[in-house]
Amino acid sequence: MTATAPNETLTRTELIDSQLARAGWSKQRKMLLEEVLLQVATPDQPYGKDQFADYVLLGSDGKPLAVVEAKRTSRDELAGKRQAADYAEAIKTKTGVDPFVFLTNGKEIQFWDRDRYPPRKIAGFYTRDDLERLRHQKQYALPVSEVTINAEIAGRDYQNEAIRRVTEGIDAAKRKFLLVMATGTGKTRTTIALVDTLLRAKRVQKVLFLADRRELVRQAMSEFKTHLPNESLSRIEGGTTSGARIQFATYPSMMQVYQRLSVGCYDLIVADESHRSIYQRYKAIFDHFDAIQLGLTATPTDYIDHNTFELFDCGDGLPSYYYSYEQAVADKNLVNYRVLDAQTNFQLQGIQGDALPEPLQQMARDQGVELDELNFDGSDIEKGVINQGTNDAIVREFMDKCRKDARGLPHKTIVFAVSHAHAKRLYESFNRLYPELQRQGMAEIIDSHMERADATLDDFKYKTLPRVAISVDMLDTGVDVPAIQNLVFAKPVFSRVKF
Protein backbone atom coordinates (compact mmCIF):
# COMPACT_ATOMS: atom_id res chain seq x y z
CA MET A 1 0.00 0.00 0.00
CA THR A 2 1.47 3.40 -0.90
CA ALA A 3 1.19 6.32 1.46
CA THR A 4 -0.74 9.16 -0.08
CA ALA A 5 0.48 12.74 0.26
CA PRO A 6 -1.56 14.59 2.90
CA ASN A 7 -4.23 16.88 1.54
CA GLU A 8 -4.15 20.60 2.24
CA THR A 9 -6.18 20.37 5.47
CA LEU A 10 -3.86 17.68 6.88
CA THR A 11 -0.78 19.63 5.78
CA ARG A 12 -2.10 22.58 7.70
CA THR A 13 -3.04 20.76 10.90
CA GLU A 14 0.03 18.49 10.97
CA LEU A 15 2.74 20.89 9.78
CA ILE A 16 1.86 24.52 9.17
CA ASP A 17 -0.10 25.15 12.40
CA SER A 18 2.85 24.06 14.54
CA GLN A 19 5.34 26.04 12.42
CA LEU A 20 3.24 29.16 12.93
CA ALA A 21 2.93 28.42 16.65
CA ARG A 22 6.72 28.08 16.88
CA ALA A 23 7.00 31.66 15.59
CA GLY A 24 4.51 32.78 18.26
CA TRP A 25 1.30 33.02 16.17
CA SER A 26 -1.75 31.89 18.13
CA LYS A 27 -5.51 31.99 17.61
CA GLN A 28 -6.11 32.28 21.37
CA ARG A 29 -4.13 35.51 21.55
CA LYS A 30 -6.07 36.98 18.60
CA MET A 31 -2.96 37.08 16.37
CA LEU A 32 -4.07 34.64 13.72
CA LEU A 33 -7.25 34.10 11.71
CA GLU A 34 -8.00 31.05 9.57
CA GLU A 35 -10.21 30.76 6.48
CA VAL A 36 -10.66 34.51 6.18
CA LEU A 37 -13.42 35.58 3.79
CA LEU A 38 -12.14 38.14 1.27
CA GLN A 39 -13.80 39.73 -1.73
CA VAL A 40 -11.28 39.27 -4.53
CA ALA A 41 -11.61 41.12 -7.84
CA THR A 42 -10.33 39.27 -10.93
CA PRO A 43 -10.34 40.31 -14.64
CA ASP A 44 -13.42 38.16 -15.35
CA GLN A 45 -15.17 39.39 -12.18
CA PRO A 46 -14.09 43.01 -11.78
CA TYR A 47 -16.49 43.58 -8.86
CA GLY A 48 -15.03 40.67 -6.94
CA LYS A 49 -16.19 37.35 -5.62
CA ASP A 50 -15.83 35.74 -2.21
CA GLN A 51 -12.70 33.66 -1.57
CA PHE A 52 -11.01 32.38 1.57
CA ALA A 53 -7.42 33.14 2.59
CA ASP A 54 -5.90 30.18 4.50
CA TYR A 55 -4.40 32.32 7.28
CA VAL A 56 -4.18 36.03 8.01
CA LEU A 57 -1.60 37.16 10.60
CA LEU A 58 -2.56 40.24 12.61
CA GLY A 59 -0.37 43.02 14.01
CA SER A 60 -0.64 44.38 17.54
CA ASP A 61 -3.03 47.02 16.14
CA GLY A 62 -5.37 44.19 15.00
CA LYS A 63 -4.74 44.96 11.30
CA PRO A 64 -3.53 42.32 8.83
CA LEU A 65 0.26 42.01 8.68
CA ALA A 66 0.59 39.00 6.39
CA VAL A 67 -1.36 36.36 4.46
CA VAL A 68 -0.27 32.72 4.39
CA GLU A 69 -1.23 30.65 1.36
CA ALA A 70 -0.98 26.90 2.09
CA LYS A 71 -0.68 24.04 -0.39
CA ARG A 72 -0.46 20.33 0.34
CA THR A 73 3.06 18.89 0.58
CA SER A 74 2.96 17.25 -2.86
CA ARG A 75 2.46 20.65 -4.54
CA ASP A 76 4.95 23.40 -5.24
CA GLU A 77 4.81 26.08 -2.54
CA LEU A 78 4.93 28.75 -5.28
CA ALA A 79 1.76 27.40 -6.91
CA GLY A 80 -0.45 29.75 -4.86
CA LYS A 81 1.53 32.90 -5.67
CA ARG A 82 -1.15 34.54 -7.86
CA GLN A 83 -3.90 33.57 -5.43
CA ALA A 84 -1.98 35.08 -2.50
CA ALA A 85 -1.34 38.27 -4.51
CA ASP A 86 -5.10 38.60 -5.10
CA TYR A 87 -5.74 38.18 -1.36
CA ALA A 88 -3.07 40.76 -0.54
CA GLU A 89 -4.62 43.21 -3.01
CA ALA A 90 -8.08 42.65 -1.49
CA ILE A 91 -6.70 43.38 2.01
CA LYS A 92 -4.84 46.45 0.71
CA THR A 93 -8.02 47.77 -0.95
CA LYS A 94 -10.04 47.27 2.21
CA THR A 95 -7.56 48.40 4.90
CA GLY A 96 -4.92 50.48 3.07
CA VAL A 97 -2.25 48.09 4.43
CA ASP A 98 -0.21 46.01 1.95
CA PRO A 99 0.39 42.71 3.80
CA PHE A 100 3.46 40.48 3.49
CA VAL A 101 2.92 37.08 1.86
CA PHE A 102 4.05 33.60 2.94
CA LEU A 103 3.71 30.70 0.49
CA THR A 104 4.13 27.23 1.97
CA ASN A 105 3.51 23.53 1.40
CA GLY A 106 4.55 22.55 4.94
CA LYS A 107 8.05 21.65 3.79
CA GLU A 108 9.22 24.86 2.13
CA ILE A 109 8.31 28.44 3.00
CA GLN A 110 8.72 31.38 0.64
CA PHE A 111 8.51 34.96 1.90
CA TRP A 112 7.28 37.69 -0.43
CA ASP A 113 7.75 41.37 0.37
CA ARG A 114 5.84 42.28 -2.76
CA ASP A 115 6.97 45.76 -3.70
CA ARG A 116 10.60 45.27 -2.66
CA TYR A 117 11.73 41.72 -3.56
CA PRO A 118 10.76 38.61 -5.48
CA PRO A 119 9.71 35.63 -3.28
CA ARG A 120 12.63 33.95 -1.47
CA LYS A 121 13.01 30.74 0.54
CA ILE A 122 13.26 31.16 4.30
CA ALA A 123 13.84 28.72 7.15
CA GLY A 124 10.67 29.46 9.15
CA PHE A 125 7.89 31.99 9.73
CA TYR A 126 8.68 35.51 10.89
CA THR A 127 7.44 36.54 14.35
CA ARG A 128 5.01 39.42 14.85
CA ASP A 129 7.85 41.66 16.12
CA ASP A 130 9.91 40.88 13.01
CA LEU A 131 7.06 41.75 10.65
CA GLU A 132 6.18 44.93 12.51
CA ARG A 133 9.82 46.04 12.37
CA LEU A 134 9.84 45.30 8.63
CA ARG A 135 6.59 47.19 8.13
CA HIS A 136 8.08 50.18 9.99
CA GLN A 137 11.09 50.11 7.64
CA LYS A 138 8.83 49.97 4.58
CA GLN A 139 6.89 53.00 5.82
CA TYR A 140 9.84 55.19 6.76
CA ALA A 141 12.92 53.96 4.83
CA LEU A 142 14.67 56.37 2.46
CA PRO A 143 16.48 55.30 -0.72
CA VAL A 144 19.93 54.44 0.71
CA SER A 145 21.70 56.20 -2.15
CA GLU A 146 20.23 59.52 -0.93
CA VAL A 147 21.78 59.26 2.54
CA THR A 148 25.22 60.87 2.88
CA ILE A 149 28.08 58.73 4.17
CA ASN A 150 29.70 60.04 7.38
CA ALA A 151 33.19 61.01 6.16
CA GLU A 152 34.50 61.14 9.75
CA ILE A 153 33.99 57.38 10.02
CA ALA A 154 35.19 56.43 6.52
CA GLY A 155 36.28 59.29 4.27
CA ARG A 156 38.62 57.69 1.72
CA ASP A 157 37.47 57.42 -1.88
CA TYR A 158 37.76 53.63 -2.08
CA GLN A 159 35.85 53.22 1.21
CA ASN A 160 33.01 55.36 -0.16
CA GLU A 161 33.07 53.35 -3.37
CA ALA A 162 32.74 50.09 -1.39
CA ILE A 163 29.81 51.51 0.61
CA ARG A 164 28.06 52.79 -2.52
CA ARG A 165 28.39 49.41 -4.24
CA VAL A 166 26.48 47.87 -1.33
CA THR A 167 23.87 50.63 -0.95
CA GLU A 168 23.14 50.67 -4.69
CA GLY A 169 22.82 46.88 -4.56
CA ILE A 170 20.36 47.12 -1.65
CA ASP A 171 18.28 49.71 -3.53
CA ALA A 172 18.32 47.27 -6.48
CA ALA A 173 16.89 44.44 -4.30
CA LYS A 174 20.17 42.50 -3.84
CA ARG A 175 20.65 40.85 -0.46
CA LYS A 176 24.20 39.44 -0.45
CA PHE A 177 27.52 41.25 -0.78
CA LEU A 178 31.23 40.46 -0.45
CA LEU A 179 33.84 43.18 0.15
CA VAL A 180 37.45 42.16 -0.43
CA MET A 181 39.79 44.82 0.96
CA ALA A 182 43.49 44.45 1.75
CA THR A 183 44.60 44.31 5.38
CA GLY A 184 45.09 47.84 6.69
CA THR A 185 42.67 49.57 4.31
CA GLY A 186 39.96 49.96 6.96
CA LYS A 187 37.40 47.19 6.40
CA THR A 188 35.91 47.69 9.87
CA ARG A 189 35.57 51.46 9.50
CA THR A 190 34.04 50.99 6.05
CA THR A 191 31.55 48.56 7.61
CA ILE A 192 30.72 50.94 10.48
CA ALA A 193 30.06 53.79 8.02
CA LEU A 194 27.87 51.43 5.96
CA VAL A 195 25.89 50.33 9.05
CA ASP A 196 25.51 53.98 10.08
CA THR A 197 24.19 54.86 6.59
CA LEU A 198 21.69 51.98 6.62
CA LEU A 199 20.50 52.84 10.16
CA ARG A 200 19.96 56.48 9.22
CA ALA A 201 18.13 55.42 6.05
CA LYS A 202 15.84 53.29 8.32
CA ARG A 203 16.77 50.41 6.02
CA VAL A 204 18.04 48.21 8.86
CA GLN A 205 17.43 48.32 12.59
CA LYS A 206 19.07 45.15 13.94
CA VAL A 207 22.59 44.12 13.00
CA LEU A 208 24.69 41.05 13.85
CA PHE A 209 28.50 41.24 13.49
CA LEU A 210 30.24 37.83 13.40
CA ALA A 211 33.97 37.17 13.73
CA ASP A 212 35.91 33.98 14.23
CA ARG A 213 37.80 34.88 17.42
CA ARG A 214 36.88 36.61 20.67
CA GLU A 215 39.65 39.16 20.25
CA LEU A 216 38.28 40.23 16.86
CA VAL A 217 34.76 40.54 18.33
CA ARG A 218 36.14 42.68 21.17
CA GLN A 219 38.11 44.81 18.72
CA ALA A 220 35.13 45.37 16.39
CA MET A 221 32.86 46.23 19.31
CA SER A 222 35.33 48.80 20.59
CA GLU A 223 35.53 50.45 17.12
CA PHE A 224 31.74 50.54 16.76
CA LYS A 225 31.51 52.13 20.23
CA THR A 226 34.02 54.83 19.20
CA HIS A 227 32.27 55.76 15.95
CA LEU A 228 28.62 55.09 16.87
CA PRO A 229 28.56 56.11 20.55
CA ASN A 230 24.75 56.45 20.67
CA GLU A 231 23.88 52.94 19.43
CA SER A 232 23.13 50.10 21.85
CA LEU A 233 25.77 47.36 21.48
CA SER A 234 26.07 43.96 23.13
CA ARG A 235 27.95 40.71 22.89
CA ILE A 236 26.40 37.26 22.56
CA GLU A 237 28.44 34.82 24.63
CA GLY A 238 27.88 31.72 26.72
CA GLY A 239 24.40 31.04 25.34
CA THR A 240 22.90 34.41 26.30
CA THR A 241 21.17 36.64 23.74
CA SER A 242 20.31 40.31 23.81
CA GLY A 243 17.97 42.96 22.45
CA ALA A 244 20.64 45.54 21.49
CA ARG A 245 20.48 47.10 18.03
CA ILE A 246 24.01 45.97 17.11
CA GLN A 247 25.10 42.57 18.42
CA PHE A 248 28.48 40.88 18.22
CA ALA A 249 29.39 37.18 18.43
CA THR A 250 31.99 34.63 17.44
CA TYR A 251 30.72 32.00 15.02
CA PRO A 252 30.91 29.25 17.72
CA SER A 253 28.90 31.42 20.19
CA MET A 254 26.25 32.02 17.53
CA MET A 255 26.04 28.30 16.76
CA GLN A 256 24.93 27.78 20.39
CA VAL A 257 21.98 30.18 20.16
CA TYR A 258 20.84 30.71 16.57
CA GLN A 259 18.05 28.09 16.65
CA ARG A 260 16.40 29.91 19.56
CA LEU A 261 16.23 33.14 17.52
CA SER A 262 13.61 33.86 14.87
CA VAL A 263 14.54 33.78 11.20
CA GLY A 264 13.74 37.50 10.88
CA CYS A 265 15.67 38.51 14.01
CA TYR A 266 18.31 40.54 12.09
CA ASP A 267 18.12 42.93 9.15
CA LEU A 268 21.86 42.74 8.39
CA ILE A 269 24.52 40.14 9.19
CA VAL A 270 28.19 41.07 8.76
CA ALA A 271 30.58 38.11 8.49
CA ASP A 272 34.16 39.21 9.21
CA GLU A 273 37.13 37.33 7.71
CA SER A 274 34.64 35.32 5.72
CA HIS A 275 37.20 33.40 3.69
CA ARG A 276 37.62 31.07 6.66
CA SER A 277 35.71 27.82 7.02
CA ILE A 278 32.33 29.53 7.33
CA TYR A 279 30.93 27.73 4.31
CA GLN A 280 31.52 24.25 5.74
CA ARG A 281 31.19 24.85 9.47
CA TYR A 282 28.90 27.80 9.97
CA LYS A 283 26.69 27.87 6.89
CA ALA A 284 23.71 26.91 9.11
CA ILE A 285 23.74 30.43 10.61
CA PHE A 286 23.42 32.03 7.16
CA ASP A 287 20.75 29.55 6.11
CA HIS A 288 18.71 30.18 9.26
CA PHE A 289 18.50 33.98 9.24
CA ASP A 290 16.71 35.84 6.48
CA ALA A 291 18.89 38.98 6.53
CA ILE A 292 20.96 41.06 4.15
CA GLN A 293 24.40 39.44 4.34
CA LEU A 294 27.76 41.17 4.01
CA GLY A 295 31.00 39.18 3.88
CA LEU A 296 34.33 40.90 4.62
CA THR A 297 37.77 39.53 3.89
CA ALA A 298 41.33 40.66 3.16
CA THR A 299 42.16 37.46 1.30
CA PRO A 300 43.21 38.15 -2.32
CA THR A 301 40.48 37.01 -4.71
CA ASP A 302 42.61 34.21 -6.23
CA TYR A 303 42.73 32.57 -2.79
CA ILE A 304 39.05 32.80 -1.89
CA ASP A 305 37.29 29.47 -1.87
CA HIS A 306 34.72 29.16 -4.66
CA ASN A 307 32.14 28.25 -1.99
CA THR A 308 32.63 31.62 -0.31
CA PHE A 309 31.85 33.40 -3.59
CA GLU A 310 28.72 31.27 -3.94
CA LEU A 311 27.63 31.90 -0.34
CA PHE A 312 27.58 35.64 -1.09
CA ASP A 313 26.01 35.24 -4.55
CA CYS A 314 29.21 36.15 -6.42
CA GLY A 315 28.83 33.22 -8.81
CA ASP A 316 31.14 34.80 -11.38
CA GLY A 317 34.02 34.95 -8.88
CA LEU A 318 33.81 38.75 -8.70
CA PRO A 319 33.21 40.31 -5.27
CA SER A 320 30.86 43.28 -4.86
CA TYR A 321 33.98 45.41 -4.36
CA TYR A 322 37.71 44.58 -4.52
CA TYR A 323 40.54 46.79 -3.30
CA SER A 324 43.80 44.87 -3.58
CA TYR A 325 47.01 45.24 -1.59
CA GLU A 326 48.89 46.21 -4.77
CA GLN A 327 46.31 48.89 -5.58
CA ALA A 328 46.43 50.25 -2.01
CA VAL A 329 50.25 50.51 -2.20
CA ALA A 330 50.03 52.18 -5.64
CA ASP A 331 47.47 54.67 -4.26
CA LYS A 332 49.80 55.33 -1.28
CA ASN A 333 47.12 54.17 1.16
CA LEU A 334 49.46 51.38 2.32
CA VAL A 335 53.25 51.23 2.52
CA ASN A 336 54.88 48.11 1.12
CA TYR A 337 56.64 45.75 3.53
CA ARG A 338 60.37 44.98 3.48
CA VAL A 339 61.62 41.47 4.13
CA LEU A 340 64.77 40.77 6.11
CA ASP A 341 65.67 37.16 5.40
CA ALA A 342 67.31 35.57 8.42
CA GLN A 343 66.31 31.93 8.50
CA THR A 344 68.34 28.81 9.22
CA ASN A 345 67.83 26.22 6.52
CA PHE A 346 66.77 23.36 8.73
CA GLN A 347 64.00 25.47 10.29
CA LEU A 348 62.49 26.15 6.90
CA GLN A 349 63.13 22.90 5.05
CA GLY A 350 63.27 20.44 7.90
CA ILE A 351 65.51 17.36 7.93
CA GLN A 352 65.01 14.36 5.67
CA GLY A 353 67.29 11.41 6.47
CA ASP A 354 67.87 10.43 2.85
CA ALA A 355 68.86 13.99 1.93
CA LEU A 356 71.64 14.23 4.54
CA PRO A 357 75.28 14.18 3.37
CA GLU A 358 76.71 10.62 3.30
CA PRO A 359 79.03 11.06 6.37
CA LEU A 360 75.98 12.14 8.46
CA GLN A 361 73.89 9.27 7.09
CA GLN A 362 76.70 6.87 8.11
CA MET A 363 76.91 8.46 11.56
CA ALA A 364 73.16 7.93 12.01
CA ARG A 365 73.42 4.29 10.94
CA ASP A 366 76.33 3.76 13.36
CA GLN A 367 74.07 5.02 16.18
CA GLY A 368 71.32 2.60 15.14
CA VAL A 369 69.01 5.35 13.80
CA GLU A 370 66.81 4.43 10.81
CA LEU A 371 67.16 7.10 8.13
CA ASP A 372 63.43 7.14 7.40
CA GLU A 373 62.83 8.09 11.03
CA LEU A 374 64.71 11.30 10.31
CA ASN A 375 61.86 13.05 8.58
CA PHE A 376 60.88 16.32 10.23
CA ASP A 377 59.32 19.37 8.66
CA GLY A 378 60.47 22.72 10.03
CA SER A 379 57.75 22.98 12.65
CA ASP A 380 58.29 19.36 13.81
CA ILE A 381 61.90 20.24 14.51
CA GLU A 382 60.96 23.03 16.89
CA LYS A 383 58.51 20.65 18.57
CA GLY A 384 60.92 17.73 18.66
CA VAL A 385 64.36 19.30 18.91
CA ILE A 386 64.78 21.79 21.74
CA ASN A 387 67.41 23.96 20.14
CA GLN A 388 67.89 26.89 22.47
CA GLY A 389 70.81 28.12 20.35
CA THR A 390 68.50 28.74 17.40
CA ASN A 391 65.96 30.59 19.57
CA ASP A 392 68.77 32.73 21.04
CA ALA A 393 69.98 33.44 17.49
CA ILE A 394 66.44 34.53 16.43
CA VAL A 395 66.14 36.87 19.44
CA ARG A 396 69.65 38.36 18.93
CA GLU A 397 69.07 38.85 15.20
CA PHE A 398 65.75 40.55 15.93
CA MET A 399 67.21 42.90 18.56
CA ASP A 400 70.07 43.75 16.19
CA LYS A 401 68.02 44.41 13.02
CA CYS A 402 64.53 45.50 14.14
CA ARG A 403 63.15 49.03 13.95
CA LYS A 404 63.79 50.80 17.27
CA ASP A 405 62.75 54.04 18.93
CA ALA A 406 65.06 56.82 20.15
CA ARG A 407 65.73 54.94 23.40
CA GLY A 408 66.85 51.85 21.51
CA LEU A 409 63.74 49.81 22.45
CA PRO A 410 62.12 47.82 19.64
CA HIS A 411 59.03 49.41 18.11
CA LYS A 412 55.88 47.33 18.61
CA THR A 413 56.46 43.79 17.32
CA ILE A 414 54.68 40.46 16.96
CA VAL A 415 56.77 37.28 17.00
CA PHE A 416 54.91 34.29 15.53
CA ALA A 417 55.98 31.08 17.27
CA VAL A 418 55.29 27.46 16.28
CA SER A 419 53.57 26.46 19.53
CA HIS A 420 53.03 27.67 23.08
CA ALA A 421 56.10 25.69 24.19
CA HIS A 422 58.14 27.45 21.49
CA ALA A 423 56.75 30.85 22.55
CA LYS A 424 57.86 30.07 26.10
CA ARG A 425 61.41 29.18 24.95
CA LEU A 426 61.64 32.42 22.94
CA TYR A 427 60.46 34.32 26.02
CA GLU A 428 63.17 32.59 28.07
CA SER A 429 65.76 33.64 25.45
CA PHE A 430 64.67 37.28 25.89
CA ASN A 431 64.90 36.86 29.69
CA ARG A 432 68.39 35.35 29.53
CA LEU A 433 69.88 37.68 26.89
CA TYR A 434 68.18 40.99 27.85
CA PRO A 435 67.34 40.75 31.58
CA GLU A 436 67.45 44.54 32.14
CA LEU A 437 64.77 45.09 29.45
CA GLN A 438 62.74 42.07 30.50
CA ARG A 439 62.65 43.42 34.05
CA GLN A 440 60.53 46.24 32.59
CA GLY A 441 58.35 43.73 30.70
CA MET A 442 59.57 44.36 27.15
CA ALA A 443 58.48 40.97 25.70
CA GLU A 444 55.39 39.01 26.81
CA ILE A 445 53.65 35.84 25.65
CA ILE A 446 50.13 36.59 24.40
CA ASP A 447 48.27 33.44 23.40
CA SER A 448 45.26 31.40 24.46
CA HIS A 449 47.29 29.48 27.09
CA MET A 450 47.91 32.63 29.13
CA GLU A 451 45.46 33.85 31.79
CA ARG A 452 44.03 37.30 31.04
CA ALA A 453 45.58 37.38 27.58
CA ASP A 454 42.97 40.02 26.63
CA ALA A 455 44.31 42.41 29.28
CA THR A 456 47.94 41.85 28.18
CA LEU A 457 46.88 42.45 24.56
CA ASP A 458 45.27 45.76 25.62
CA ASP A 459 48.55 46.75 27.32
CA PHE A 460 50.41 45.85 24.12
CA LYS A 461 47.97 47.93 22.03
CA TYR A 462 47.61 51.00 24.22
CA LYS A 463 50.58 51.20 26.63
CA THR A 464 54.32 51.72 26.16
CA LEU A 465 55.14 48.19 27.36
CA PRO A 466 55.18 45.37 26.38
CA ARG A 467 56.89 46.11 23.07
CA VAL A 468 57.09 42.51 21.83
CA ALA A 469 54.10 40.13 21.75
CA ILE A 470 55.13 36.49 21.34
CA SER A 471 52.10 34.66 19.98
CA VAL A 472 51.02 31.48 18.27
CA ASP A 473 47.78 32.08 16.36
CA MET A 474 45.93 34.60 18.49
CA LEU A 475 47.39 37.68 16.79
CA ASP A 476 47.35 36.78 13.12
CA THR A 477 44.38 37.57 10.88
CA GLY A 478 42.44 40.75 11.55
CA VAL A 479 44.07 41.96 14.77
CA ASP A 480 44.49 45.70 14.50
CA VAL A 481 47.52 47.32 16.21
CA PRO A 482 48.51 50.31 14.06
CA ALA A 483 51.75 50.88 16.02
CA ILE A 484 53.32 47.59 14.87
CA GLN A 485 56.52 48.06 12.86
CA ASN A 486 58.14 44.62 13.07
CA LEU A 487 56.83 41.11 12.38
CA VAL A 488 59.01 38.10 13.13
CA PHE A 489 58.07 34.77 11.55
CA ALA A 490 59.86 32.36 13.89
CA LYS A 491 58.11 29.55 12.06
CA PRO A 492 57.68 28.65 8.41
CA VAL A 493 54.61 30.27 6.84
CA PHE A 494 53.37 28.53 3.72
CA SER A 495 50.12 30.47 3.38
CA ARG A 496 50.15 33.65 1.32
CA VAL A 497 46.90 34.65 3.01
CA LYS A 498 48.56 34.56 6.43
CA PHE A 499 51.70 36.27 5.16
Order of alpha helices (4+ residues) and beta strands (2+ residues): alpha-alpha-beta-beta-beta-alpha-beta-beta-beta-alpha-alpha-beta-alpha-beta-alpha-beta-beta-alpha-beta-alpha-alpha-beta-alpha-beta-alpha-alpha-beta-alpha-beta-alpha-alpha-beta-alpha-alpha-beta-alpha-beta-beta
